[in-house]
Amino acid sequence: MPRPEWLAGRRTKEAQATDGAMWTKCPKCGEVLYRRDLAANLFVCTRCSYHFRMKAYDRIASIVDGEFTELGADVLPGDPLSWSDRRSYPAKLKSDRERSGLSESVVCGFASLGGRRIALGVMDFHFRGGTMGQVTGERITLLLEEARREHVPCIIFAASGGARMEEGMLALMQLAKTTAAVSRFMAEGNLYLVVLTDPTSGGVSASFAFQADVIVAESKAMIGFAGRRVIEQTIRQRLPDQFQTAEFLLEKGAIDMVVERADLKGTLVRLLEYAAHE
């Protein structure tokens, strides 16, 4: 798949900062993979089909038809609590910006998919573990509000470790904020789709990630609220081996479908087509 022009400059900067090694090892099967081959295979191991975590702009390029117009990029995080432990919060943000090439844990904007205009939000675990802070919630809310005004479907890819502790209650407030934005959006009959990727947990799983018309998950993605160890220590029982995997949640009826990454774009196109013909 040719790389869109809007992505070329961003990926070049990312490559200079983070792609020093040409090879990487699959954490599941140990296969040594050439990075370019891995990227061409949508970051899925060619030997065992392990799904590597994708960066936001790589994810966007794999889904949209062509150009992507970003929304909310000028909304940037501050330091509302003057947080500091071993490092200050601004220092942590600076480090993550340099490593990931992002300014926050979510990238939002508009594009076309299967010839239909959509609003698209993509969370990235490489920035602060995909945690949801004020700006994450604000960007997702802006996306939903603009999609509601334009009456276009909204698709959000979730990947998160929960709310951002450095922003305290201000981060937790984003659960209510995004939930309200989703409710307003869906109340007017707009289509809302969510794709749960590895991992989706904490406040994100307790808010906008589970409010969709259709909830899709990538194969083997870890999905839940609290961590496995916390739950086991609380209930004093051993949980099933597949607990909190996408396949386990599908079996229990918590999500609607599990899709391999290679089939994801086609699945989303079909869902948009079904909704358009209702």
N, C-alpha and C positions, 0 to 999 in steps of 0.2 A: 504494500500500500504506500503510494507516494506521500511524503511528508508535506502537510499544508504549509503555505508560506508564513502564516501567522505563527507557526510553531518553530520555524527554523532558527530564528534568533534566540528564542528562549532556550531551546535544547542545546544550542552551541554553548551558551553561558553555563548551563547546568553541567555539560560534559567537561568543561574546563575545571569546574569546581569539584565534581564528585566522581567522574568516571576515569580515574587514573588507571585502574586495572582493566584489562581487556577480557578477563575471564572471571567467572564467579562459580561458586559451588552450590548445588541444590541442597538446601538444609534437610530435605526429606530422604533422598536416595544417595546423595553424595556425588552425583554426576557433575563433572566439570564442564561448564557451558560457556561458549563464546558469547559475549554480551550482545553483539549484533544479531546473532542467530536467535538469542533469547528474545530480543526486542521484536524481531520479525515474527516470532511465534506468540506475540501478545504477552510476553513475560510468563509463559507457562512452560515448565520443564518438558523437554522433548522425550525424556525417558519415563518419568513417573506421573506426569501431568500435574505436578505441584504448582499451585497458583502463587507466584510472587506478588508482593504488594506493588501496585502500580502508582506511579507519580501522576498528579492531577492532569498535567497537560498531555501526557502519554495516553491517559484514559480518555480524555476529550478527543484526541486525534483518532482513537480507535472507534469512536462512536459516531461522531458527527459526519455529515456529508462533505463539508468543506470548511468554510470560514466560521470563526467563533468570535463573537463580540462580547467582550468582558463587561461585567456590571459590578460596581462597588469596589473596584480596585483602589480607589482613592480613600476608602474607609480603612484606617489603619489602627492597630492596637496601641494603647498607651500603657501607663502604669498606675491604675487608679488607686491601688492600696499601698504604693511605695514598697512593694514586696521585696524581701531580700533574705536568702539563707546563705548557702555557700557562694552563690552568685546572685547578682541582682536580676530581677525580671527583665529589664531592658537588655542586659547582657545575654540572657538566654534567647530572647527574641532575635537579637542580632546574629547569634550563632546559627539559629535555625534558618534564618533568611539566607545566610551564606551557603549553608549545606543543601537546602532544598530548592533555592531559587524562587521561593514563594514569600508573600508578605503575611499570609495567614493560613489557617488549616483548611480553608475552603476556597474554591474558585467558582465564581458564578457568572452566567452570561446567557446569551441567546445564539442559537444556531439552527440548522435544519437537520432532520433525521428522517430518512425515507421520503424526502421531499416535503416534509411538514415542518413548520416553524415550531421550535420548542424552547422552553426555558430549561437551563441545565445547571445543576450545582454538583460539584465533585469535591468531596473531602479527601485530604491527603494525610496519611499517617506519618509521613516523613517530617511534618511540621508540628512540633510539640505533641507528638503522639496522636494527632488528629483531635486534640481536646477542643471543647467548645467554650470559647470565651465571648466577651461582648461583641467583638467584631464578627466572629463566626455567626452568631445569632442575628446580628444586624444584616449581614450580607444575604443570609438565607431568607430573612424577612423581606428585604428589598426585592429579591428575586421573585418571591411568591406574590408580592403586591404588584409588581410590574407585569407578571404573567397574568394576574387577575384582570388588570386593566386592558391587556391585549387579548384576553380570552384565549390563551394558548396553553397546551399541556405543559406540565412541569415534571421533570425527572431529576431526582437527587440520588447520587451515589454516596452512601454512608460508609465512613471508616473512622472510628473514634475510640479513644480510651476513656471518654467521659468528659465531665466538666473540668475546667482549668482551675486548679487550686490557687494559683497566683492571683486570681481575680475574685475568689471567694463567692459571696452571695450574688455578686454582679454576674458571675458566670452561671450560677444556678437559675437566675431569673430568665436566662435564655430558653430554658425548657418551656416556660409558660409563654414567652414571646413567640417562639417558633410554632408552638402548638396553636396559638390563637391565629397566627397567619395562615396556617394550613386550614383551619376551620373556616375562615373567611373565604379562602380560595375554593374549597370544595363545596361550600354552601351555594355557590353560583353555578354549580354543575361542571366545573373544570376538572379535567383528568389529572390525577396526581399519581405518579409511579415512583417507587423507591427500589433501589438495588442495594442490598446489604453485602458489603465486602468484608474481608478479613482485616482487622476485627471490627465489629460494631458492638459497643458496650456502653455502660453508664448512662448518663443523661441523654445522649443521642438516641439510644434504644428506648428510652422512657418518654420520648417526645416525638418529634417529626418523623423518625425512622419507621415507626409502626402505625402511622395514621393513613397510609396510602390506600387508593382503590385496589392496587395490585402490589404485593410485596414480593420481589424477586430476590434471590440470593445466589451468589457465586458458589460453586462447588467447594465443599470443605471449609467454608468461611466460619470463623468463630463468632457466635452471636449470643449476647446475653446482657444481663444487667450487672450483677455482682460477679466477682471471680469465683472460679470453681472451688478454690481452697477456702474462701470465706464462707461459701454455702455449706461445704462439708463440715466445717468447724461449728457452724451454727446449728445445723440439724443433726450433727453427729451420725451421719450416714455416708457411705461411699456412693458417689454418683455413677451412672452408667458411663462406660468408656467414650461413647459418642455424644455425651451430654454437651449441649451448646454448639453443636455443629449444625450447619445449614440443613443437612439431611435429617438430623434428629428433630429439628423444629418443623420440617415439612411433615414428617411422620406424625407429629403431635398436632398438626393443624395450625401452627402459629404463623406460617408463611404460605404463600401460594405456589411457588415453584422454585426449583434449584436448576441453574443453568450453567453449562460450561462457558468459559470466557469467549471461546471462538464462536459460540452461538448467540451471544448476548445481544449484539446489534440487531440481528435478524428477529430475535424474540421481541425486542422493544418496538421495532417497526411494525410487527404484526399486532401488538397490543394497541398501538396508535391507530392502525387501520380498523381494528374491531370497534374501538371507541368512536371513530369517525362515522361508522355505519350504523350506530345504535339509533 
